[in-house]
Each structure stands twice: as structure tokens, then as C-alpha cells.
Amino acid sequence: MKIAVYSIQQTLFSGEAEKLICHTPQGQITVLDQHIPLISSLVGPRLEIVGRNGKINEIPFKGGFLEVRPASEVVILASDE
């Protein structure tokens, strides 16, 4: 799936991944390929993006918003302040 993580200042991540692990106010969720469409607020302290090779990218942030779009596309607007 395609994942893009943006802050006001820069693009924090853009690329393909196997899964995304993040925290909503209701608890932790894992987004996989072909996930249903979803919009949610996010809370920190980090996002975990697991690449197709198994490598984990941890992105620290304080909060933000997640949108899972059709066609396996995920967009996150993150606040790092």
C-alpha cells in the first residue's frame, strides 16, 4: 500500500509499506493492504511503518489525522509540535 506522512514543514515519509501501526484516541490500530476507508484522529508518540522488507520506520509525532483511501492509499497529516 502507499503511505504518505506530512507535517506542515515537510514530507516525513512517502513510499510503499506492508502495514502501518498507529494510535487513535480509542486504542492502537494496524492498517493493512485493502483496509476499509477510514478517517480518524491520531495520538502520539509515534507511527510505525513496516516496509515490505520487514524494516520498521518509526516516526515521532504528537498527533494528527489519518485517512485510509480506496485503492490502498494512506495519508497522514501529523503535528510534530
ChimeraX attribute file (.defattr): number of C-alpha atoms within 10 A of each C-alpha:
attribute: neighborCount
match mode: 1-to-1
recipient: residues
	/A:1	19
	/A:2	17
	/A:3	19
	/A:4	15
	/A:5	20
	/A:6	17
	/A:7	16
	/A:8	11
	/A:9	8
	/A:10	8
	/A:11	12
	/A:12	15
	/A:13	15
	/A:14	13
	/A:15	11
	/A:16	15
	/A:17	20
	/A:18	17
	/A:19	20
	/A:20	20
	/A:21	15
	/A:22	19
	/A:23	19
	/A:24	16
	/A:25	11
	/A:26	10
	/A:27	9
	/A:28	11
	/A:29	11
	/A:30	12
	/A:31	18
	/A:32	16
	/A:33	15
	/A:34	13
	/A:35	16
	/A:36	12
	/A:37	13
	/A:38	12
	/A:39	13
	/A:40	15
	/A:41	16
	/A:42	25
	/A:43	21
	/A:44	18
	/A:45	14
	/A:46	18
	/A:47	23
	/A:48	17
	/A:49	24
	/A:50	17
	/A:51	16
	/A:52	12
	/A:53	8
	/A:54	11
	/A:55	12
	/A:56	15
	/A:57	15
	/A:58	13
	/A:59	16
	/A:60	15
	/A:61	17
	/A:62	14
	/A:63	22
	/A:64	19
	/A:65	16
	/A:66	19
	/A:67	15
	/A:68	21
	/A:69	16
	/A:70	12
	/A:71	13
	/A:72	16
	/A:73	17
	/A:74	24
	/A:75	17
	/A:76	23
	/A:77	19
	/A:78	25
	/A:79	18
	/A:80	17
	/A:81	8
